Amino acid sequence: MLKWGISGHITNGSRLQEAEWNFIASFFDRKVFARNQVITRQGETENYLSFVETGIVRFYIPGDENELTFDFCFDKEFTCAYNSFLTQTPSEYELQALTETVAWRISYDDLQKVYAQTKAGNYLGRWVSEKLFLAKSRRELSLLKYTAKERYLNLFSEQPDILKFIPLKYIASYIGITPQGLSRIRRQIT
């Protein structure tokens, strides 16, 4: 599944050389996270870049009374506490598996080996960073450009089954409102 999932998403029709792909794939390990398991803790250094085969990952800042959910990652996407991963410094937020999540992970050190020894590895790294940057930019623009109701509707157009898997309190936090505000928006829509 790793080969289809990653190579099917990064190559856009071009083919990786089999030997190069086998070298890259040899550094990935399959890891299953249980529902609600924390993947990366605040204060820990992120050591893995993960490709989510199946599952949903939540990004949040823990708090005594309220947690701030600021992103989600779904099937067939790369994820990690990326700024911590790049700088190899402690993460300021946490990642949590909201559903059972199957991920293929490569360590920071192994990724550096892939970059140094393969052309395709450098392409993979650039492609992943561009995807993560674009997702971050879309999120920032969404917060500046759209109302909470529009952000809610956009989230559902991108991920129509989201309510089956993500508690409303996390969705409310993600779109920047209280759970009560989300209830009002949901009543307006129905």
BELKAJO-V289790 format. One line per field, one symbol per residue. burial: + if it has 16 or more other C-alpha atoms within 10 Angstrom, else -. A space follows every 50 residues. Layout:
burial->???
This chain:
burial->-+--+++--+---------++--++-++---+++-+++++++-+++++++ +++++++++++------+++++++++++++++-++----+++++++++++ ++++++++--+--++----+++-++--+---+------+--+-----++- +++--------+---+-+++++++++-+---+--+-----
